[in-house]
Amino acid sequence: MKQLTEVSETALITLRSRVIESQKAKSLLPDPVGKELFQRIREALPTELSKRILERKLSPLLTSHIAIRARKYDALCTEFLEENPDGLIVSLGAGFDTRFWRLGRNESNYLELDLPAVIQTKKALLGDRITYTLLEDSVLDEGWIRKVREIQSSKILFLAEGLFMYLPKKEVIRTLVRMADSFQSSRLVMEVVAEKYTRGFRKKIVERKLRKGAGSTAGDYYQFGIREAAEPESYHPGIKMLGEWSYFEDPDVKPAILKLFKHSRALSKTQYSVIAAIN
């Protein structure tokens, strides 16, 4: 499958991490469709990429982080749809996510956006199992906003899980402003990194950590970071922070000593999620 060579390595690492955690005796995140998708990708992936990404041992800290993050985002989706039965979940840069099946919701409540190579691969591998809307577009382009507005313009929960930190800051801000201009009575959950990790020696530390833990140099591309959780409020008057969440707050964080990190802002807010209203 030719287009698999164009797919972001982080999308493959994220899927594999979820599958690893789902297969453990005490699973953090049951994900049977993820397991099925992973197996089909393994069979279709070029040998070189398969050896480098799918056969390399991943750090247990990395796989548990990704599973716990996915579980938290699942919970936020469930909570949102319980409050808004006619609401819409829009997963930006969805990659090989299988959240739709984990949520068990109606297809009218769900939409995924990603680049053509990812969407086309997902369609080819899962076929008729995909009954919800898929959009082929870059999150930085305006076209997807218009297409989503044609479906719904309010009561939307936008998810940006492991996405914005890899994109240029000016472009991310421009996208958030367009979203705030275009949608009402909605929410955004986005994963962010502290701005200091997007430059200098701290960026190099992240790069080395990712290369060791995942066989990826994704840290090279950390570009968007924020100084504090409330910073996005300065981008547009319609953006209001509702809360923030750190991986270290989860009761299943292991080793247990990592739970102490939640008491240190410097440690718990290196990579975390911001929950905001779009009014």
Summary of the structure (lengths in Angstrom):
residues: 279
radius of gyration: 17.9
end to end distance: 42.3
largest distance: 49.2
contacts: 880
relative contact order: 0.13
helix: 55%
strand: 16%
